[in-house]
Amino acid sequence: MTTKAVCFDLDDTLIREIHSVMLPCILNGKEKEHSVIQEREETGELDYITADHLRAELLLGLDEAVIAERFLEVAKPLKNISETINTLHSYGIKCLLITVGPLQVAKVVASIYGFDKYYGSDYEVVCGKFTGKIVKYIKAGNKVDCLKDFCQINNIAACDCIAVGDGSTDIPVFRYCGKSIALNASDKVKSKSTHSVDTDNLLDILSYIL
């Protein structure tokens, strides 16, 4: 295959511990409330979609600009994300980001690290502030649809794409792409990928791409 695009997951792939929806909750002083929702989801009391809508309510009143201003202060990204993206770009390979988390966080990540395109759930922002609602929710099953959209726009075949992710929601994307890399993933996810890497340095994936 000739690699033309690499598709990255965000949560637990590029940023660890502090997820994309948890980050703005922290910035809005709602970390404890977020933890309660997380616990209810983990015990099965809430499905992940209901939980995400409840988490969105915790963002009410947050200034969107704060995410860009404080992202690197709060987030825990892997090492050398920019260097990895720059290297891929030097080979003419496009890089995109797909998350079920807030589009507004994906936008900041894409801007900081130089991604060509980003997809995520559109949390409503009016006059620069979050309203606590989600306008368009990207379910786990929609990730492949996002990648198909990107490939169609850029005239890229699925066999020329590589997916990088860590969770079960990335497995359908793994299946769609010509090659996949399970990054810091469980054994189940690793078994569904063509390659796997355990590292805190994103540059380590390049040997499976270039």
Salt bridges, closest charged atoms under 4 A:
ASP9 OD1 - LYS143 NZ 2.90
ASP12 OD2 - HIS19 NE2 3.07
GLU17 OE1 - LYS76 NZ 2.99
GLU41 OE1 - ARG55 NH2 2.89
GLU45 OE2 - ARG40 NE 3.01
ASP52 OD1 - ARG55 NH2 2.78
GLU73 OE2 - ARG70 NH2 2.85
ASP116 OD2 - HIS89 NE2 2.78
ASP170 OD1 - LYS143 NZ 2.81
ASP198 OD2 - LYS190 NZ 2.79
ASP200 OD2 - LYS79 NZ 3.51
